[in-house]
Amino acid sequence: MKSIWLGLALCAAAPTAVAAQVVQAPMPTIAGTRLEVSATGEATRVPDLAIVSAGVVTRQTTATAAIQENAARMERVLSALKRAGIE
């Protein structure tokens, strides 16, 4: 019974051991200027600006009809955002 548990434990640990052996590829030689930036940040204040991207999709028989319906739907989306206090 101990051998079964030992075998299961080894099988469970095997993927972890394989994943830990990641081989990093050598960096290619770069001719010229090279700039590497790595940063970590933390915000401690309430943000006063957010960028929101929104869109709508419409299918119609003509492009003109689709453009008109898209404009109407997008206007409703923008109005709902304004009603929610987002300007």
N, CA, C and O atoms as CSV, one atom per row, in Angstrom:
chain,resi,resn,atom,element,x,y,z
A,1,MET,N,N,0.819,-1.199,0.000
A,1,MET,CA,C,0.000,0.000,0.000
A,1,MET,C,C,0.865,1.267,0.000
A,1,MET,O,O,0.538,2.270,-0.635
A,2,LYS,N,N,2.014,1.182,0.758
A,2,LYS,CA,C,2.909,2.335,0.792
A,2,LYS,C,C,3.482,2.615,-0.591
A,2,LYS,O,O,3.678,3.774,-0.955
A,3,SER,N,N,3.753,1.569,-1.362
A,3,SER,CA,C,4.337,1.766,-2.688
A,3,SER,C,C,3.357,2.455,-3.629
A,3,SER,O,O,3.771,3.221,-4.499
A,4,ILE,N,N,2.064,2.192,-3.466
A,4,ILE,CA,C,1.051,2.862,-4.295
A,4,ILE,C,C,1.042,4.351,-3.985
A,4,ILE,O,O,1.032,5.177,-4.897
A,5,TRP,N,N,1.044,4.701,-2.688
A,5,TRP,CA,C,1.024,6.116,-2.309
A,5,TRP,C,C,2.310,6.821,-2.740
A,5,TRP,O,O,2.286,7.977,-3.161
A,6,LEU,N,N,3.421,6.115,-2.630
A,6,LEU,CA,C,4.685,6.686,-3.063
A,6,LEU,C,C,4.678,6.936,-4.570
A,6,LEU,O,O,5.156,7.970,-5.038
A,7,GLY,N,N,4.137,5.986,-5.319
A,7,GLY,CA,C,4.043,6.140,-6.770
A,7,GLY,C,C,3.146,7.303,-7.156
A,7,GLY,O,O,3.477,8.074,-8.057
A,8,LEU,N,N,2.005,7.433,-6.474
A,8,LEU,CA,C,1.098,8.559,-6.753
A,8,LEU,C,C,1.764,9.896,-6.415
A,8,LEU,O,O,1.621,10.872,-7.152
A,9,ALA,N,N,2.487,9.929,-5.303
A,9,ALA,CA,C,3.159,11.172,-4.918
A,9,ALA,C,C,4.221,11.549,-5.944
A,9,ALA,O,O,4.363,12.724,-6.280
A,10,LEU,N,N,4.967,10.569,-6.445
A,10,LEU,CA,C,5.981,10.847,-7.456
A,10,LEU,C,C,5.357,11.325,-8.762
A,10,LEU,O,O,5.882,12.228,-9.414
A,11,CYS,N,N,4.236,10.716,-9.142
A,11,CYS,CA,C,3.545,11.139,-10.371
A,11,CYS,C,C,3.021,12.564,-10.245
A,11,CYS,O,O,3.072,13.342,-11.198
A,12,ALA,N,N,2.519,12.896,-9.066
A,12,ALA,CA,C,1.990,14.246,-8.855
A,12,ALA,C,C,3.106,15.278,-8.850
A,12,ALA,O,O,2.900,16.411,-9.287
A,13,ALA,N,N,4.271,14.908,-8.369
A,13,ALA,CA,C,5.389,15.847,-8.285
A,13,ALA,C,C,6.137,15.971,-9.605
A,13,ALA,O,O,6.845,16.958,-9.808
A,14,ALA,N,N,6.005,15.017,-10.497
A,14,ALA,CA,C,6.763,15.020,-11.749
A,14,ALA,C,C,6.494,16.238,-12.620
A,14,ALA,O,O,7.454,16.848,-13.090
A,15,PRO,N,N,5.222,16.635,-12.869
A,15,PRO,CA,C,5.016,17.827,-13.710
A,15,PRO,C,C,5.626,19.087,-13.108
A,15,PRO,O,O,6.104,19.957,-13.836
A,16,THR,N,N,5.611,19.187,-11.775
A,16,THR,CA,C,6.188,20.351,-11.119
A,16,THR,C,C,7.697,20.385,-11.334
A,16,THR,O,O,8.267,21.444,-11.596
A,17,ALA,N,N,8.326,19.255,-11.226
A,17,ALA,CA,C,9.774,19.202,-11.403
A,17,ALA,C,C,10.156,19.524,-12.843
A,17,ALA,O,O,11.150,20.210,-13.081
A,18,VAL,N,N,9.380,19.039,-13.799
A,18,VAL,CA,C,9.661,19.320,-15.213
A,18,VAL,C,C,9.435,20.787,-15.510
A,18,VAL,O,O,10.221,21.398,-16.234
A,19,ALA,N,N,8.372,21.366,-14.964
A,19,ALA,CA,C,8.066,22.774,-15.218
A,19,ALA,C,C,9.139,23.688,-14.624
A,19,ALA,O,O,9.380,24.780,-15.138
A,20,ALA,N,N,9.777,23.243,-13.548
A,20,ALA,CA,C,10.792,24.073,-12.908
A,20,ALA,C,C,12.086,24.113,-13.706
A,20,ALA,O,O,12.938,24.960,-13.436
A,21,GLN,N,N,12.261,23.227,-14.678
A,21,GLN,CA,C,13.490,23.157,-15.451
A,21,GLN,C,C,13.361,23.900,-16.774
A,21,GLN,O,O,13.682,23.343,-17.824
A,22,VAL,N,N,12.907,25.120,-16.745
A,22,VAL,CA,C,12.746,25.922,-17.952
A,22,VAL,C,C,14.114,26.406,-18.412
A,22,VAL,O,O,14.868,26.985,-17.630
A,23,VAL,N,N,14.427,26.172,-19.663
A,23,VAL,CA,C,15.699,26.598,-20.234
A,23,VAL,C,C,15.463,27.906,-20.977
A,23,VAL,O,O,14.613,27.982,-21.864
A,24,GLN,N,N,16.214,28.923,-20.612
A,24,GLN,CA,C,16.049,30.223,-21.246
A,24,GLN,C,C,16.918,30.277,-22.500
A,24,GLN,O,O,18.100,29.937,-22.465
A,25,ALA,N,N,16.314,30.707,-23.607
A,25,ALA,CA,C,17.030,30.816,-24.875
A,25,ALA,C,C,18.054,31.941,-24.781
A,25,ALA,O,O,17.805,32.943,-24.111
A,26,PRO,N,N,19.198,31.792,-25.439
A,26,PRO,CA,C,20.201,32.862,-25.407
A,26,PRO,C,C,19.681,34.111,-26.110
A,26,PRO,O,O,18.954,34.020,-27.099
A,27,MET,N,N,20.060,35.276,-25.592
A,27,MET,CA,C,19.634,36.547,-26.172
A,27,MET,C,C,20.402,36.779,-27.475
A,27,MET,O,O,21.616,36.581,-27.522
A,28,PRO,N,N,19.704,37.195,-28.526
A,28,PRO,CA,C,20.404,37.465,-29.787
A,28,PRO,C,C,21.282,38.706,-29.667
A,28,PRO,O,O,20.995,39.607,-28.879
A,29,THR,N,N,22.337,38.744,-30.441
A,29,THR,CA,C,23.223,39.898,-30.467
A,29,THR,C,C,22.525,41.042,-31.181
A,29,THR,O,O,21.951,40.854,-32.253
A,30,ILE,N,N,22.575,42.221,-30.591
A,30,ILE,CA,C,21.909,43.384,-31.159
A,30,ILE,C,C,22.979,44.388,-31.577
A,30,ILE,O,O,23.853,44.750,-30.790
A,31,ALA,N,N,22.893,44.824,-32.814
A,31,ALA,CA,C,23.806,45.849,-33.304
A,31,ALA,C,C,23.121,47.193,-33.135
A,31,ALA,O,O,22.033,47.398,-33.674
A,32,GLY,N,N,23.725,48.105,-32.407
A,32,GLY,CA,C,23.127,49.417,-32.229
A,32,GLY,C,C,22.724,49.632,-30.781
A,32,GLY,O,O,23.267,49.001,-29.874
A,33,THR,N,N,21.766,50.529,-30.571
A,33,THR,CA,C,21.324,50.895,-29.241
A,33,THR,C,C,20.240,49.944,-28.769
A,33,THR,O,O,19.378,49.524,-29.541
A,34,ARG,N,N,20.298,49.614,-27.500
A,34,ARG,CA,C,19.305,48.724,-26.906
A,34,ARG,C,C,18.800,49.372,-25.625
A,34,ARG,O,O,19.585,49.861,-24.812
A,35,LEU,N,N,17.504,49.372,-25.455
A,35,LEU,CA,C,16.894,49.942,-24.258
A,35,LEU,C,C,15.951,48.909,-23.680
A,35,LEU,O,O,15.029,48.463,-24.362
A,36,GLU,N,N,16.164,48.525,-22.445
A,36,GLU,CA,C,15.274,47.614,-21.743
A,36,GLU,C,C,14.694,48.347,-20.559
A,36,GLU,O,O,15.417,49.009,-19.814
A,37,VAL,N,N,13.387,48.234,-20.382
A,37,VAL,CA,C,12.729,48.881,-19.265
A,37,VAL,C,C,11.890,47.840,-18.546
A,37,VAL,O,O,11.139,47.094,-19.174
A,38,SER,N,N,12.017,47.793,-17.252
A,38,SER,CA,C,11.209,46.919,-16.423
A,38,SER,C,C,10.755,47.743,-15.237
A,38,SER,O,O,11.575,48.379,-14.574
A,39,ALA,N,N,9.465,47.742,-14.959
A,39,ALA,CA,C,8.970,48.589,-13.880
A,39,ALA,C,C,7.812,47.925,-13.157
A,39,ALA,O,O,7.088,47.105,-13.722
A,40,THR,N,N,7.659,48.288,-11.922
A,40,THR,CA,C,6.536,47.859,-11.108
A,40,THR,C,C,6.038,49.093,-10.374
A,40,THR,O,O,6.833,49.888,-9.873
A,41,GLY,N,N,4.736,49.251,-10.312
A,41,GLY,CA,C,4.201,50.425,-9.637
A,41,GLY,C,C,3.008,50.089,-8.774
A,41,GLY,O,O,2.422,49.012,-8.880
A,42,GLU,N,N,2.664,51.020,-7.928
A,42,GLU,CA,C,1.513,50.856,-7.050
A,42,GLU,C,C,0.846,52.213,-6.880
A,42,GLU,O,O,1.511,53.211,-6.602
A,43,ALA,N,N,-0.462,52.242,-7.047
A,43,ALA,CA,C,-1.203,53.491,-6.876
A,43,ALA,C,C,-1.827,53.509,-5.488
A,43,ALA,O,O,-2.446,52.533,-5.061
A,44,THR,N,N,-1.662,54.614,-4.797
A,44,THR,CA,C,-2.222,54.727,-3.450
A,44,THR,C,C,-3.293,55.803,-3.366
A,44,THR,O,O,-3.799,56.105,-2.285
A,45,ARG,N,N,-3.636,56.381,-4.514
A,45,ARG,CA,C,-4.668,57.422,-4.550
A,45,ARG,C,C,-5.819,56.950,-5.419
A,45,ARG,O,O,-5.669,56.029,-6.221
A,46,VAL,N,N,-6.945,57.577,-5.258
A,46,VAL,CA,C,-8.099,57.266,-6.082
A,46,VAL,C,C,-7.877,57.881,-7.456
A,46,VAL,O,O,-7.617,59.080,-7.551
A,47,PRO,N,N,-7.974,57.091,-8.527
A,47,PRO,CA,C,-7.744,57.647,-9.863
A,47,PRO,C,C,-8.861,58.613,-10.257
A,47,PRO,O,O,-10.023,58.412,-9.903
A,48,ASP,N,N,-8.495,59.663,-10.995
A,48,ASP,CA,C,-9.484,60.630,-11.450
A,48,ASP,C,C,-9.671,60.582,-12.960
A,48,ASP,O,O,-10.377,61.412,-13.533
A,49,LEU,N,N,-9.032,59.598,-13.606
A,49,LEU,CA,C,-9.134,59.478,-15.044
A,49,LEU,C,C,-9.140,58.002,-15.420
A,49,LEU,O,O,-8.327,57.218,-14.928
A,50,ALA,N,N,-10.055,57.643,-16.285
A,50,ALA,CA,C,-10.101,56.285,-16.823
A,50,ALA,C,C,-10.404,56.386,-18.305
A,50,ALA,O,O,-11.181,57.243,-18.727
A,51,ILE,N,N,-9.808,55.530,-19.083
A,51,ILE,CA,C,-10.070,55.504,-20.520
A,51,ILE,C,C,-10.931,54.277,-20.801
A,51,ILE,O,O,-10.555,53.149,-20.482
A,52,VAL,N,N,-12.086,54.517,-21.402
A,52,VAL,CA,C,-13.040,53.452,-21.695
A,52,VAL,C,C,-13.188,53.343,-23.204
A,52,VAL,O,O,-13.376,54.347,-23.890
A,53,SER,N,N,-13.104,52.144,-23.708
A,53,SER,CA,C,-13.310,51.894,-25.126
A,53,SER,C,C,-14.588,51.082,-25.267
A,53,SER,O,O,-14.745,50.048,-24.619
A,54,ALA,N,N,-15.492,51.543,-26.104
A,54,ALA,CA,C,-16.772,50.848,-26.289
A,54,ALA,C,C,-17.089,50.782,-27.774
A,54,ALA,O,O,-16.627,51.615,-28.554
A,55,GLY,N,N,-17.862,49.811,-28.150
A,55,GLY,CA,C,-18.246,49.669,-29.552
A,55,GLY,C,C,-19.520,48.866,-29.690
A,55,GLY,O,O,-19.953,48.201,-28.749
A,56,VAL,N,N,-20.108,48.929,-30.847
A,56,VAL,CA,C,-21.306,48.164,-31.158
A,56,VAL,C,C,-21.109,47.491,-32.510
A,56,VAL,O,O,-20.313,47.948,-33.331
A,57,VAL,N,N,-21.833,46.412,-32.733
A,57,VAL,CA,C,-21.776,45.689,-33.997
A,57,VAL,C,C,-23.190,45.549,-34.527
A,57,VAL,O,O,-24.099,45.155,-33.796
A,58,THR,N,N,-23.374,45.870,-35.789
A,58,THR,CA,C,-24.693,45.794,-36.420
A,58,THR,C,C,-24.565,45.116,-37.770
A,58,THR,O,O,-23.610,45.358,-38.508
A,59,ARG,N,N,-25.521,44.272,-38.090
A,59,ARG,CA,C,-25.581,43.656,-39.426
A,59,ARG,C,C,-26.865,44.111,-40.101
A,59,ARG,O,O,-27.960,43.962,-39.559
A,60,GLN,N,N,-26.710,44.658,-41.271
A,60,GLN,CA,C,-27.837,45.125,-42.070
A,60,GLN,C,C,-27.614,44.714,-43.516
A,60,GLN,O,O,-26.539,44.235,-43.878
A,61,THR,N,N,-28.630,44.902,-44.334
A,61,THR,CA,C,-28.517,44.524,-45.740
A,61,THR,C,C,-27.640,45.496,-46.529
A,61,THR,O,O,-27.067,45.120,-47.551
A,62,THR,N,N,-27.531,46.742,-46.061
A,62,THR,CA,C,-26.666,47.714,-46.737
A,62,THR,C,C,-25.715,48.342,-45.730
A,62,THR,O,O,-25.997,48.376,-44.532
A,63,ALA,N,N,-24.608,48.828,-46.215
A,63,ALA,CA,C,-23.632,49.486,-45.348
A,63,ALA,C,C,-24.213,50.748,-44.731
A,63,ALA,O,O,-23.964,51.047,-43.563
A,64,THR,N,N,-24.995,51.492,-45.523
A,64,THR,CA,C,-25.593,52.729,-45.019
A,64,THR,C,C,-26.518,52.448,-43.848
A,64,THR,O,O,-26.491,53.167,-42.850
A,65,ALA,N,N,-27.334,51.412,-43.959
A,65,ALA,CA,C,-28.251,51.055,-42.871
A,65,ALA,C,C,-27.475,50.624,-41.633
A,65,ALA,O,O,-27.854,50.961,-40.512
A,66,ALA,N,N,-26.382,49.877,-41.834
A,66,ALA,CA,C,-25.571,49.434,-40.702
A,66,ALA,C,C,-24.909,50.616,-40.009
A,66,ALA,O,O,-24.866,50.666,-38.780
A,67,ILE,N,N,-24.396,51.564,-40.781
A,67,ILE,CA,C,-23.761,52.755,-40.207
A,67,ILE,C,C,-24.769,53.559,-39.402
A,67,ILE,O,O,-24.465,54.012,-38.299
A,68,GLN,N,N,-25.963,53.737,-39.945
A,68,GLN,CA,C,-26.991,54.502,-39.241
A,68,GLN,C,C,-27.395,53.815,-37.941
A,68,GLN,O,O,-27.539,54.471,-36.909
A,69,GLU,N,N,-27.580,52.491,-37.988
A,69,GLU,CA,C,-27.966,51.778,-36.768
A,69,GLU,C,C,-26.832,51.778,-35.751
A,69,GLU,O,O,-27.075,51.908,-34.552
A,70,ASN,N,N,-25.587,51.633,-36.223
A,70,ASN,CA,C,-24.437,51.702,-35.317
A,70,ASN,C,C,-24.380,53.048,-34.612
A,70,ASN,O,O,-24.131,53.111,-33.408
A,71,ALA,N,N,-24.611,54.127,-35.358
A,71,ALA,CA,C,-24.582,55.469,-34.760
A,71,ALA,C,C,-25.651,55.599,-33.690
A,71,ALA,O,O,-25.396,56.158,-32.623
A,72,ALA,N,N,-26.847,55.089,-33.963
A,72,ALA,CA,C,-27.935,55.176,-32.986
A,72,ALA,C,C,-27.616,54.335,-31.744
A,72,ALA,O,O,-27.847,54.780,-30.619
A,73,ARG,N,N,-27.093,53.140,-31.942
A,73,ARG,CA,C,-26.758,52.283,-30.799
A,73,ARG,C,C,-25.623,52.880,-29.970
A,73,ARG,O,O,-25.659,52.838,-28.740
A,74,MET,N,N,-24.626,53.430,-30.637
A,74,MET,CA,C,-23.509,54.019,-29.906
A,74,MET,C,C,-23.958,55.238,-29.121
A,74,MET,O,O,-23.472,55.479,-28.016
A,75,GLU,N,N,-24.871,56.003,-29.674
A,75,GLU,CA,C,-25.414,57.157,-28.953
A,75,GLU,C,C,-26.122,56.698,-27.678
A,75,GLU,O,O,-26.023,57.356,-26.642
A,76,ARG,N,N,-26.833,55.575,-27.750
A,76,ARG,CA,C,-27.490,55.035,-26.548
A,76,ARG,C,C,-26.450,54.568,-25.522
A,76,ARG,O,O,-26.648,54.745,-24.320
A,77,VAL,N,N,-25.357,53.980,-25.983
A,77,VAL,CA,C,-24.292,53.553,-25.067
A,77,VAL,C,C,-23.686,54.769,-24.373
A,77,VAL,O,O,-23.511,54.766,-23.155
A,78,LEU,N,N,-23.363,55.813,-25.146
A,78,LEU,CA,C,-22.784,57.016,-24.562
A,78,LEU,C,C,-23.729,57.689,-23.577
A,78,LEU,O,O,-23.300,58.180,-22.532
A,79,SER,N,N,-25.021,57.711,-23.913
A,79,SER,CA,C,-26.016,58.302,-23.002
A,79,SER,C,C,-26.085,57.508,-21.707
A,79,SER,O,O,-26.184,58.097,-20.630
A,80,ALA,N,N,-26.036,56.190,-21.788
A,80,ALA,CA,C,-26.071,55.365,-20.577
A,80,ALA,C,C,-24.836,55.597,-19.724
A,80,ALA,O,O,-24.936,55.625,-18.497
A,81,LEU,N,N,-23.673,55.764,-20.344
A,81,LEU,CA,C,-22.456,56.051,-19.587
A,81,LEU,C,C,-22.558,57.411,-18.887
A,81,LEU,O,O,-22.141,57.547,-17.737
A,82,LYS,N,N,-23.104,58.405,-19.569
A,82,LYS,CA,C,-23.268,59.725,-18.963
A,82,LYS,C,C,-24.253,59.666,-17.797
A,82,LYS,O,O,-24.024,60.293,-16.762
A,83,ARG,N,N,-25.356,58.912,-17.956
A,83,ARG,CA,C,-26.316,58.762,-16.870
A,83,ARG,C,C,-25.678,58.070,-15.658
A,83,ARG,O,O,-26.076,58.311,-14.518
A,84,ALA,N,N,-24.691,57.214,-15.913
A,84,ALA,CA,C,-23.989,56.519,-14.825
A,84,ALA,C,C,-22.923,57.406,-14.177
A,84,ALA,O,O,-22.250,56.987,-13.235
A,85,GLY,N,N,-22.772,58.631,-14.686
A,85,GLY,CA,C,-21.817,59.560,-14.090
A,85,GLY,C,C,-20.444,59.518,-14.748
A,85,GLY,O,O,-19.488,60.095,-14.230
A,86,ILE,N,N,-20.344,58.840,-15.883
A,86,ILE,CA,C,-19.079,58.760,-16.591
A,86,ILE,C,C,-19.114,59.770,-17.718
A,86,ILE,O,O,-19.988,59.709,-18.583
A,87,GLU,N,N,-18.176,60.693,-17.716
A,87,GLU,CA,C,-18.166,61.731,-18.748
A,87,GLU,C,C,-16.975,61.575,-19.661
A,87,GLU,O,O,-16.803,62.363,-20.591
